[in-house]
Amino acid sequence: MSAAKSRSAQAVHPAGRLLFSLFVTGVVAVLTAPAFAHDAKPTAAMPQGWSYPFACCANYDCRTAHTGEVLEKPEGYVIAGTGEVVPMTDKRVKDSPDGEFHWCAHQAGLDAGKTICLFVPPRSY
């Protein structure tokens, strides 16, 4: 009977190693998978849409701003809902590929509502 126990114990080790190897491989695959930013919705100017840079919206934090949500004032771009002022020379201000305002902001936590990136249309002169 001890021989039977010994054989079944030896059979468990290779199976356990296989499961552990599969688990580790899965974890590595998930952690090293490329991250993709989400896409802006198609507009007349960009019928195929465009992708927000990953640095601006790692967690789907970007969206098209509705009329009046971003105001262009002498002190900079004012986010109407939060009152935040983003100076026009701020590195968070980016050119909008489709000529529309797009606002990327933290959705939760201590920084909720704080601008990550702001895509602005060309300024009119």
N, CA, C and O atoms as a GROMACS GRO file, in nm:
protein
  500
    1MET      N    1   0.081  -0.118   0.000
    1MET     CA    2   0.000   0.000   0.000
    1MET      C    3   0.086   0.125   0.000
    1MET      O    4   0.048   0.228  -0.056
    2SER      N    5   0.199   0.117   0.061
    2SER     CA    6   0.288   0.233   0.062
    2SER      C    7   0.341   0.260  -0.078
    2SER      O    8   0.369   0.376  -0.110
    3ALA      N    9   0.357   0.159  -0.161
    3ALA     CA   10   0.403   0.178  -0.298
    3ALA      C   11   0.298   0.253  -0.379
    3ALA      O   12   0.331   0.336  -0.463
    4ALA      N   13   0.170   0.222  -0.354
    4ALA     CA   14   0.061   0.290  -0.425
    4ALA      C   15   0.057   0.437  -0.387
    4ALA      O   16   0.039   0.524  -0.472
    5LYS      N   17   0.075   0.466  -0.258
    5LYS     CA   18   0.076   0.605  -0.213
    5LYS      C   19   0.195   0.680  -0.275
    5LYS      O   20   0.182   0.796  -0.315
    6SER      N   21   0.307   0.613  -0.282
    6SER     CA   22   0.426   0.675  -0.336
    6SER      C   23   0.408   0.711  -0.483
    6SER      O   24   0.448   0.819  -0.526
    7ARG      N   25   0.347   0.619  -0.561
    7ARG     CA   26   0.326   0.644  -0.703
    7ARG      C   27   0.228   0.759  -0.725
    7ARG      O   28   0.252   0.843  -0.812
    8SER      N   29   0.118   0.767  -0.649
    8SER     CA   30   0.021   0.874  -0.669
    8SER      C   31   0.080   1.008  -0.624
    8SER      O   32   0.049   1.110  -0.684
    9ALA      N   33   0.163   1.009  -0.523
    9ALA     CA   34   0.228   1.133  -0.480
    9ALA      C   35   0.324   1.182  -0.587
    9ALA      O   36   0.335   1.303  -0.610
   10GLN      N   37   0.394   1.090  -0.652
   10GLN     CA   38   0.487   1.130  -0.758
   10GLN      C   39   0.410   1.183  -0.879
   10GLN      O   40   0.459   1.274  -0.947
   11ALA      N   41   0.293   1.131  -0.907
   11ALA     CA   42   0.213   1.175  -1.020
   11ALA      C   43   0.158   1.316  -0.997
   11ALA      O   44   0.136   1.390  -1.094
   12VAL      N   45   0.135   1.355  -0.873
   12VAL     CA   46   0.080   1.487  -0.842
   12VAL      C   47   0.182   1.596  -0.870
   12VAL      O   48   0.144   1.704  -0.917
   13HIS      N   49   0.307   1.574  -0.844
   13HIS     CA   50   0.409   1.677  -0.862
   13HIS      C   51   0.417   1.729  -1.005
   13HIS      O   52   0.416   1.850  -1.024
   14PRO      N   53   0.424   1.643  -1.108
   14PRO     CA   54   0.429   1.696  -1.245
   14PRO      C   55   0.301   1.774  -1.280
   14PRO      O   56   0.308   1.876  -1.348
   15ALA      N   57   0.186   1.728  -1.236
   15ALA     CA   58   0.061   1.798  -1.264
   15ALA      C   59   0.061   1.935  -1.195
   15ALA      O   60   0.017   2.034  -1.254
   16GLY      N   61   0.108   1.940  -1.074
   16GLY     CA   62   0.116   2.067  -1.001
   16GLY      C   63   0.212   2.164  -1.068
   16GLY      O   64   0.184   2.283  -1.076
   17ARG      N   65   0.324   2.112  -1.115
   17ARG     CA   66   0.420   2.198  -1.185
   17ARG      C   67   0.360   2.252  -1.315
   17ARG      O   68   0.382   2.367  -1.350
   18LEU      N   69   0.286   2.168  -1.385
   18LEU     CA   70   0.222   2.211  -1.509
   18LEU      C   71   0.122   2.322  -1.482
   18LEU      O   72   0.120   2.423  -1.553
   19LEU      N   73   0.038   2.306  -1.380
   19LEU     CA   74  -0.059   2.409  -1.345
   19LEU      C   75   0.010   2.538  -1.304
   19LEU      O   76  -0.031   2.647  -1.344
   20PHE      N   77   0.115   2.528  -1.225
   20PHE     CA   78   0.190   2.645  -1.183
   20PHE      C   79   0.251   2.715  -1.303
   20PHE      O   80   0.247   2.838  -1.312
   21SER      N   81   0.308   2.639  -1.396
   21SER     CA   82   0.368   2.697  -1.516
   21SER      C   83   0.264   2.769  -1.600
   21SER      O   84   0.290   2.878  -1.650
   22LEU      N   85   0.146   2.710  -1.616
   22LEU     CA   86   0.039   2.774  -1.691
   22LEU      C   87  -0.007   2.902  -1.624
   22LEU      O   88  -0.032   3.002  -1.691
   23PHE      N   89  -0.017   2.900  -1.492
   23PHE     CA   90  -0.056   3.018  -1.416
   23PHE      C   91   0.045   3.131  -1.435
   23PHE      O   92   0.008   3.244  -1.463
   24VAL      N   93   0.173   3.099  -1.421
   24VAL     CA   94   0.278   3.200  -1.436
   24VAL      C   95   0.278   3.255  -1.578
   24VAL      O   96   0.293   3.376  -1.597
   25THR      N   97   0.262   3.168  -1.677
   25THR     CA   98   0.258   3.213  -1.816
   25THR      C   99   0.141   3.308  -1.839
   25THR      O  100   0.156   3.409  -1.908
   26GLY      N  101   0.025   3.277  -1.782
   26GLY     CA  102  -0.093   3.363  -1.794
   26GLY      C  103  -0.071   3.499  -1.730
   26GLY      O  104  -0.108   3.601  -1.787
   27VAL      N  105  -0.011   3.501  -1.612
   27VAL     CA  106   0.017   3.627  -1.543
   27VAL      C  107   0.113   3.712  -1.624
   27VAL      O  108   0.091   3.832  -1.640
   28VAL      N  109   0.218   3.652  -1.676
   28VAL     CA  110   0.315   3.725  -1.756
   28VAL      C  111   0.248   3.780  -1.882
   28VAL      O  112   0.274   3.894  -1.920
   29ALA      N  113   0.163   3.703  -1.946
   29ALA     CA  114   0.095   3.748  -2.068
   29ALA      C  115   0.005   3.868  -2.039
   29ALA      O  116   0.002   3.962  -2.118
   30VAL      N  117  -0.066   3.866  -1.929
   30VAL     CA  118  -0.155   3.976  -1.894
   30VAL      C  119  -0.075   4.101  -1.860
   30VAL      O  120  -0.111   4.211  -1.902
   31LEU      N  121   0.032   4.086  -1.786
   31LEU     CA  122   0.110   4.202  -1.744
   31LEU      C  123   0.192   4.264  -1.856
   31LEU      O  124   0.226   4.382  -1.849
   32THR      N  125   0.225   4.188  -1.958
   32THR     CA  126   0.306   4.241  -2.066
   32THR      C  127   0.226   4.268  -2.193
   32THR      O  128   0.284   4.306  -2.295
   33ALA      N  129   0.095   4.251  -2.189
   33ALA     CA  130   0.012   4.277  -2.307
   33ALA      C  131   0.015   4.425  -2.339
   33ALA      O  132   0.018   4.508  -2.247
   34PRO      N  133   0.015   4.461  -2.466
   34PRO     CA  134   0.016   4.603  -2.502
   34PRO      C  135  -0.112   4.670  -2.456
   34PRO      O  136  -0.220   4.611  -2.462
   35ALA      N  137  -0.100   4.792  -2.411
   35ALA     CA  138  -0.216   4.869  -2.368
   35ALA      C  139  -0.263   4.958  -2.482
   35ALA      O  140  -0.181   5.022  -2.549
   36PHE      N  141  -0.392   4.961  -2.505
   36PHE     CA  142  -0.446   5.040  -2.613
   36PHE      C  143  -0.533   5.151  -2.556
   36PHE      O  144  -0.614   5.128  -2.466
   37ALA      N  145  -0.516   5.272  -2.610
   37ALA     CA  146  -0.603   5.382  -2.573
   37ALA      C  147  -0.735   5.365  -2.648
   37ALA      O  148  -0.739   5.298  -2.752
   38HIS      N  149  -0.840   5.424  -2.597
   38HIS     CA  150  -0.966   5.410  -2.669
   38HIS      C  151  -0.978   5.519  -2.775
   38HIS      O  152  -0.895   5.610  -2.781
   39ASP      N  153  -1.079   5.508  -2.856
   39ASP     CA  154  -1.092   5.593  -2.973
   39ASP      C  155  -1.194   5.704  -2.953
   39ASP      O  156  -1.293   5.688  -2.882
   40ALA      N  157  -1.165   5.816  -3.017
   40ALA     CA  158  -1.262   5.925  -3.024
   40ALA      C  159  -1.368   5.884  -3.127
   40ALA      O  160  -1.339   5.812  -3.222
   41LYS      N  161  -1.488   5.931  -3.106
   41LYS     CA  162  -1.596   5.897  -3.199
   41LYS      C  163  -1.574   5.967  -3.333
   41LYS      O  164  -1.517   6.076  -3.337
   42PRO      N  165  -1.618   5.905  -3.441
   42PRO     CA  166  -1.603   5.967  -3.573
   42PRO      C  167  -1.676   6.102  -3.579
   42PRO      O  168  -1.783   6.119  -3.520
   43THR      N  169  -1.618   6.195  -3.651
   43THR     CA  170  -1.679   6.326  -3.676
   43THR      C  171  -1.672   6.352  -3.825
   43THR      O  172  -1.614   6.273  -3.900
   44ALA      N  173  -1.729   6.464  -3.869
   44ALA     CA  174  -1.723   6.499  -4.011
   44ALA      C  175  -1.578   6.518  -4.056
   44ALA      O  176  -1.541   6.479  -4.166
   45ALA      N  177  -1.496   6.577  -3.969
   45ALA     CA  178  -1.356   6.600  -4.003
   45ALA      C  179  -1.273   6.471  -4.000
   45ALA      O  180  -1.177   6.458  -4.076
   46MET      N  181  -1.309   6.378  -3.915
   46MET     CA  182  -1.237   6.251  -3.900
   46MET      C  183  -1.340   6.137  -3.903
   46MET      O  184  -1.374   6.083  -3.798
   47PRO      N  185  -1.388   6.099  -4.022
   47PRO     CA  186  -1.495   5.997  -4.031
   47PRO      C  187  -1.456   5.862  -3.971
   47PRO      O  188  -1.544   5.785  -3.932
   48GLN      N  189  -1.327   5.830  -3.964
   48GLN     CA  190  -1.284   5.703  -3.906
   48GLN      C  191  -1.258   5.715  -3.756
   48GLN      O  192  -1.227   5.616  -3.690
   49GLY      N  193  -1.270   5.836  -3.702
   49GLY     CA  194  -1.236   5.857  -3.562
   49GLY      C  195  -1.084   5.864  -3.548
   49GLY      O  196  -1.012   5.868  -3.648
   50TRP      N  197  -1.036   5.865  -3.426
   50TRP     CA  198  -0.892   5.867  -3.398
   50TRP      C  199  -0.872   5.816  -3.257
   50TRP      O  200  -0.965   5.810  -3.177
   51SER      N  201  -0.749   5.778  -3.227
   51SER     CA  202  -0.718   5.719  -3.096
   51SER      C  203  -0.656   5.823  -3.006
   51SER      O  204  -0.563   5.894  -3.045
   52TYR      N  205  -0.707   5.831  -2.884
   52TYR     CA  206  -0.645   5.916  -2.784
   52TYR      C  207  -0.511   5.854  -2.745
   52TYR      O  208  -0.501   5.732  -2.737
   53PRO      N  209  -0.409   5.936  -2.720
   53PRO     CA  210  -0.281   5.880  -2.676
   53PRO      C  211  -0.298   5.810  -2.541
   53PRO      O  212  -0.375   5.855  -2.456
   54PHE      N  213  -0.226   5.702  -2.522
   54PHE     CA  214  -0.236   5.626  -2.397
   54PHE      C  215  -0.202   5.712  -2.276
   54PHE      O  216  -0.262   5.695  -2.170
   55ALA      N  217  -0.108   5.804  -2.291
   55ALA     CA  218  -0.069   5.890  -2.179
   55ALA      C  219  -0.184   5.979  -2.132
   55ALA      O  220  -0.184   6.025  -2.018
   56CYS      N  221  -0.282   6.002  -2.218
   56CYS     CA  222  -0.395   6.088  -2.181
   56CYS      C  223  -0.512   6.011  -2.122
   56CYS      O  224  -0.590   6.068  -2.046
   57CYS      N  225  -0.525   5.885  -2.155
   57CYS     CA  226  -0.644   5.815  -2.107
   57CYS      C  227  -0.620   5.666  -2.088
   57CYS      O  228  -0.669   5.583  -2.164
   58ALA      N  229  -0.544   5.635  -1.988
   58ALA     CA  230  -0.515   5.495  -1.959
   58ALA      C  231  -0.640   5.419  -1.919
   58ALA      O  232  -0.648   5.298  -1.940
   59ASN      N  233  -0.737   5.487  -1.863
   59ASN     CA  234  -0.857   5.418  -1.813
   59ASN      C  235  -0.985   5.473  -1.874
   59ASN      O  236  -1.086   5.488  -1.806
   60TYR      N  237  -0.980   5.502  -2.001
   60TYR     CA  238  -1.097   5.554  -2.071
   60TYR      C  239  -1.146   5.684  -2.007
   60TYR      O  240  -1.264   5.700  -1.977
   61ASP      N  241  -1.053   5.776  -1.988
   61ASP     CA  242  -1.083   5.902  -1.922
   61ASP      C  243  -1.115   6.015  -2.019
   61ASP      O  244  -1.142   6.127  -1.975
   62CYS      N  245  -1.114   5.989  -2.150
   62CYS     CA  246  -1.134   6.095  -2.250
   62CYS      C  247  -1.272   6.087  -2.313
   62CYS      O  248  -1.332   5.981  -2.327
   63ARG      N  249  -1.320   6.206  -2.351
   63ARG     CA  250  -1.447   6.212  -2.423
   63ARG      C  251  -1.456   6.345  -2.496
   63ARG      O  252  -1.383   6.440  -2.463
   64THR      N  253  -1.544   6.353  -2.593
   64THR     CA  254  -1.570   6.478  -2.662
   64THR      C  255  -1.642   6.570  -2.565
   64THR      O  256  -1.738   6.530  -2.499
   65ALA      N  257  -1.597   6.695  -2.558
   65ALA     CA  258  -1.662   6.792  -2.470
   65ALA      C  259  -1.783   6.851  -2.541
   65ALA      O  260  -1.776   6.885  -2.659
   66HIS      N  261  -1.891   6.864  -2.469
   66HIS     CA  262  -2.013   6.923  -2.524
   66HIS      C  263  -1.996   7.075  -2.532
   66HIS      O  264  -1.910   7.132  -2.465
   67THR      N  265  -2.076   7.139  -2.614
   67THR     CA  266  -2.072   7.284  -2.629
   67THR      C  267  -2.086   7.351  -2.492
   67THR      O  268  -2.178   7.320  -2.416
   68GLY      N  269  -1.995   7.441  -2.463
   68GLY     CA  270  -1.999   7.516  -2.337
   68GLY      C  271  -1.924   7.451  -2.222
   68GLY      O  272  -1.908   7.513  -2.117
   69GLU      N  273  -1.877   7.328  -2.239
   69GLU     CA  274  -1.803   7.261  -2.130
   69GLU      C  275  -1.661   7.313  -2.118
   69GLU      O  276  -1.605   7.316  -2.008
   70VAL      N  277  -1.602   7.354  -2.229
   70VAL     CA  278  -1.467   7.412  -2.228
   70VAL      C  279  -1.479   7.551  -2.288
   70VAL      O  280  -1.523   7.568  -2.402
   71LEU      N  281  -1.439   7.651  -2.210
   71LEU     CA  282  -1.450   7.789  -2.253
   71LEU      C  283  -1.310   7.847  -2.274
   71LEU      O  284  -1.222   7.827  -2.191
   72GLU      N  285  -1.292   7.917  -2.384
   72GLU     CA  286  -1.164   7.981  -2.412
   72GLU      C  287  -1.170   8.124  -2.357
   72GLU      O  288  -1.247   8.206  -2.405
   73LYS      N  289  -1.087   8.150  -2.257
   73LYS     CA  290  -1.084   8.282  -2.192
   73LYS      C  291  -0.941   8.334  -2.194
   73LYS      O  292  -0.848   8.258  -2.224
   74PRO      N  293  -0.920   8.462  -2.162
   74PRO     CA  294  -0.784   8.516  -2.163
   74PRO      C  295  -0.687   8.440  -2.071
   74PRO      O  296  -0.569   8.429  -2.104
   75GLU      N  297  -0.734   8.389  -1.960
   75GLU     CA  298  -0.646   8.317  -1.867
   75GLU      C  299  -0.618   8.174  -1.909
   75GLU      O  300  -0.530   8.108  -1.852
   76GLY      N  301  -0.691   8.124  -2.008
   76GLY     CA  302  -0.671   7.988  -2.058
   76GLY      C  303  -0.804   7.921  -2.086
   76GLY      O  304  -0.906   7.986  -2.102
   77TYR      N  305  -0.799   7.790  -2.093
   77TYR     CA  306  -0.920   7.711  -2.115
   77TYR      C  307  -0.982   7.680  -1.980
   77TYR      O  308  -0.916   7.625  -1.892
   78VAL      N  309  -1.108   7.716  -1.964
   78VAL     CA  310  -1.179   7.694  -1.838
   78VAL      C  311  -1.273   7.576  -1.855
   78VAL      O  312  -1.356   7.573  -1.946
   79ILE      N  313  -1.259   7.479  -1.767
   79ILE     CA  314  -1.348   7.364  -1.766
   79ILE      C  315  -1.471   7.406  -1.684
   79ILE      O  316  -1.462   7.422  -1.563
   80ALA      N  317  -1.583   7.424  -1.751
   80ALA     CA  318  -1.701   7.482  -1.688
   80ALA      C  319  -1.749   7.401  -1.567
   80ALA      O  320  -1.788   7.459  -1.466
   81GLY      N  321  -1.746   7.270  -1.575
   81GLY     CA  322  -1.799   7.186  -1.467
   81GLY      C  323  -1.716   7.189  -1.340
   81GLY      O  324  -1.769   7.168  -1.231
   82THR      N  325  -1.587   7.214  -1.353
   82THR     CA  326  -1.499   7.211  -1.235
   82THR      C  327  -1.439   7.346  -1.202
   82THR      O  328  -1.390   7.367  -1.090
   83GLY      N  329  -1.442   7.439  -1.297
   83GLY     CA  330  -1.380   7.569  -1.276
   83GLY      C  331  -1.229   7.568  -1.295
   83GLY      O  332  -1.162   7.670  -1.280
   84GLU      N  333  -1.174   7.452  -1.330
   84GLU     CA  334  -1.030   7.440  -1.350
   84GLU      C  335  -0.988   7.525  -1.470
   84GLU      O  336  -1.055   7.525  -1.574
   85VAL      N  337  -0.876   7.595  -1.456
   85VAL     CA  338  -0.820   7.673  -1.566
   85VAL      C  339  -0.694   7.602  -1.615
   85VAL      O  340  -0.602   7.576  -1.538
   86VAL      N  341  -0.691   7.572  -1.743
   86VAL     CA  342  -0.574   7.510  -1.806
   86VAL      C  343  -0.512   7.616  -1.897
   86VAL      O  344  -0.570   7.649  -2.001
   87PRO      N  345  -0.396   7.672  -1.859
   87PRO     CA  346  -0.334   7.775  -1.943
   87PRO      C  347  -0.309   7.724  -2.084
   87PRO      O  348  -0.282   7.606  -2.106
   88MET      N  349  -0.319   7.815  -2.180
   88MET     CA  350  -0.303   7.777  -2.321
   88MET      C  351  -0.165   7.721  -2.351
   88MET      O  352  -0.148   7.646  -2.446
   89THR      N  353  -0.066   7.758  -2.270
   89THR     CA  354   0.070   7.709  -2.291
   89THR      C  355   0.101   7.583  -2.212
   89THR      O  356   0.213   7.533  -2.216
   90ASP      N  357   0.002   7.530  -2.140
   90ASP     CA  358   0.021   7.410  -2.058
   90ASP      C  359   0.051   7.290  -2.146
   90ASP      O  360  -0.005   7.278  -2.256
   91LYS      N  361   0.140   7.202  -2.100
   91LYS     CA  362   0.176   7.083  -2.178
   91LYS      C  363   0.061   6.985  -2.193
   91LYS      O  364   0.068   6.896  -2.277
   92ARG      N  365  -0.044   6.999  -2.114
   92ARG     CA  366  -0.162   6.912  -2.126
   92ARG      C  367  -0.249   6.950  -2.245
   92ARG      O  368  -0.333   6.870  -2.288
   93VAL      N  369  -0.231   7.069  -2.299
   93VAL     CA  370  -0.308   7.115  -2.414
   93VAL      C  371  -0.248   7.056  -2.541
   93VAL      O  372  -0.129   7.070  -2.568
   94LYS      N  373  -0.333   6.990  -2.618
   94LYS     CA  374  -0.292   6.922  -2.742
   94LYS      C  375  -0.379   6.971  -2.858
   94LYS      O  376  -0.492   7.015  -2.837
   95ASP      N  377  -0.326   6.963  -2.979
   95ASP     CA  378  -0.406   6.994  -3.098
   95ASP      C  379  -0.509   6.884  -3.120
   95ASP      O  380  -0.478   6.766  -3.114
   96SER      N  381  -0.632   6.926  -3.147
   96SER     CA  382  -0.738   6.830  -3.173
   96SER      C  383  -0.735   6.786  -3.318
   96SER      O  384  -0.743   6.871  -3.407
   97PRO      N  385  -0.724   6.657  -3.345
   97PRO     CA  386  -0.721   6.609  -3.484
   97PRO      C  387  -0.850   6.634  -3.560
   97PRO      O  388  -0.849   6.642  -3.683
   98ASP      N  389  -0.962   6.647  -3.490
   98ASP     CA  390  -1.090   6.663  -3.559
   98ASP      C  391  -1.152   6.801  -3.542
   98ASP      O  392  -1.265   6.824  -3.585
   99GLY      N  393  -1.079   6.895  -3.480
   99GLY     CA  394  -1.131   7.031  -3.465
   99GLY      C  395  -1.236   7.046  -3.356
   99GLY      O  396  -1.304   7.148  -3.351
  100GLU      N  397  -1.249   6.947  -3.270
  100GLU     CA  398  -1.344   6.951  -3.158
  100GLU      C  399  -1.267   6.951  -3.027
  100GLU      O  400  -1.152   6.907  -3.021
  101PHE      N  401  -1.331   7.002  -2.921
  101PHE     CA  402  -1.271   6.991  -2.788
  101PHE      C  403  -1.289   6.848  -2.737
  101PHE      O  404  -1.396   6.790  -2.751
  102HIS      N  405  -1.184   6.792  -2.678
  102HIS     CA  406  -1.189   6.662  -2.612
  102HIS      C  407  -1.122   6.679  -2.477
  102HIS      O  408  -1.013   6.736  -2.468
  103TRP      N  409  -1.188   6.631  -2.373
  103TRP     CA  410  -1.138   6.650  -2.237
  103TRP      C  411  -1.107   6.513  -2.176
  103TRP      O  412  -1.191   6.424  -2.175
  104CYS      N  413  -0.986   6.499  -2.126
  104CYS     CA  414  -0.943   6.377  -2.059
  104CYS      C  415  -0.920   6.415  -1.913
  104CYS      O  416  -0.836   6.499  -1.882
  105ALA      N  417  -0.995   6.352  -1.823
  105ALA     CA  418  -0.986   6.386  -1.682
  105ALA      C  419  -0.997   6.260  -1.597
  105ALA      O  420  -1.059   6.162  -1.637
  106HIS      N  421  -0.935   6.265  -1.480
  106HIS     CA  422  -0.946   6.154  -1.386
  106HIS      C  423  -1.093   6.137  -1.349
  106HIS      O  424  -1.165   6.235  -1.328
  107GLN      N  425  -1.137   6.013  -1.340
  107GLN     CA  426  -1.277   5.984  -1.313
  107GLN      C  427  -1.306   5.955  -1.166
  107GLN      O  428  -1.422   5.962  -1.124
  108ALA      N  429  -1.204   5.922  -1.090
  108ALA     CA  430  -1.227   5.886  -0.950
  108ALA      C  431  -1.104   5.919  -0.867
  108ALA      O  432  -0.998   5.952  -0.921
  109GLY      N  433  -1.118   5.909  -0.737
  109GLY     CA  434  -1.005   5.930  -0.648
  109GLY      C  435  -0.985   6.077  -0.613
  109GLY      O  436  -1.072   6.161  -0.639
  110LEU      N  437  -0.871   6.106  -0.555
  110LEU     CA  438  -0.842   6.242  -0.511
  110LEU      C  439  -0.832   6.341  -0.627
  110LEU      O  440  -0.860   6.460  -0.610
  111ASP      N  441  -0.794   6.293  -0.745
  111ASP     CA  442  -0.779   6.379  -0.862
  111ASP      C  443  -0.903   6.382  -0.951
  111ASP      O  444  -0.895   6.430  -1.064
  112ALA      N  445  -1.016   6.331  -0.905
  112ALA     CA  446  -1.137   6.325  -0.987
  112ALA      C  447  -1.170   6.462  -1.044
  112ALA      O  448  -1.175   6.561  -0.970
  113GLY      N  449  -1.191   6.468  -1.173
  113GLY     CA  450  -1.225   6.592  -1.241
  113GLY      C  451  -1.105   6.675  -1.283
  113GLY      O  452  -1.121   6.777  -1.351
  114LYS      N  453  -0.985   6.634  -1.244
  114LYS     CA  454  -0.864   6.709  -1.281
  114LYS      C  455  -0.823   6.669  -1.423
  114LYS      O  456  -0.822   6.551  -1.457
  115THR      N  457  -0.789   6.768  -1.503
  115THR     CA  458  -0.754   6.747  -1.643
  115THR      C  459  -0.622   6.672  -1.658
  115THR      O  460  -0.522   6.705  -1.595
  116ILE      N  461  -0.625   6.569  -1.744
  116ILE     CA  462  -0.504   6.496  -1.782
  116ILE      C  463  -0.454   6.555  -1.914
  116ILE      O  464  -0.337   6.590  -1.926
  117CYS      N  465  -0.543   6.565  -2.013
  117CYS     CA  466  -0.514   6.624  -2.142
  117CYS      C  467  -0.637   6.700  -2.190
  117CYS      O  468  -0.750   6.665  -2.156
  118LEU      N  469  -0.612   6.802  -2.268
  118LEU     CA  470  -0.723   6.878  -2.327
  118LEU      C  471  -0.688   6.898  -2.475
  118LEU      O  472  -0.590   6.964  -2.509
  119PHE      N  473  -0.772   6.841  -2.561
  119PHE     CA  474  -0.753   6.856  -2.705
  119PHE      C  475  -0.838   6.973  -2.750
  119PHE      O  476  -0.959   6.977  -2.728
  120VAL      N  477  -0.773   7.070  -2.815
  120VAL     CA  478  -0.842   7.193  -2.853
  120VAL      C  479  -0.834   7.212  -3.004
  120VAL      O  480  -0.735   7.175  -3.068
  121PRO      N  481  -0.941   7.272  -3.061
  121PRO     CA  482  -0.938   7.304  -3.205
  121PRO      C  483  -0.844   7.420  -3.229
  121PRO      O  484  -0.805   7.490  -3.135
  122PRO      N  485  -0.806   7.442  -3.355
  122PRO     CA  486  -0.718   7.555  -3.385
  122PRO      C  487  -0.785   7.686  -3.341
  122PRO      O  488  -0.906   7.704  -3.356
  123ARG      N  489  -0.705   7.775  -3.287
  123ARG     CA  490  -0.759   7.905  -3.243
  123ARG      C  491  -0.789   7.990  -3.364
  123ARG      O  492  -0.713   7.991  -3.462
  124SER      N  493  -0.898   8.061  -3.357
  124SER     CA  494  -0.932   8.152  -3.468
  124SER      C  495  -0.866   8.287  -3.445
  124SER      O  496  -0.857   8.336  -3.333
  125TYR      N  497  -0.822   8.346  -3.552
  125TYR     CA  498  -0.753   8.474  -3.542
  125TYR      C  499  -0.836   8.584  -3.605
  125TYR      O  500  -0.795   8.700  -3.606
   0.00000   0.00000   0.00000
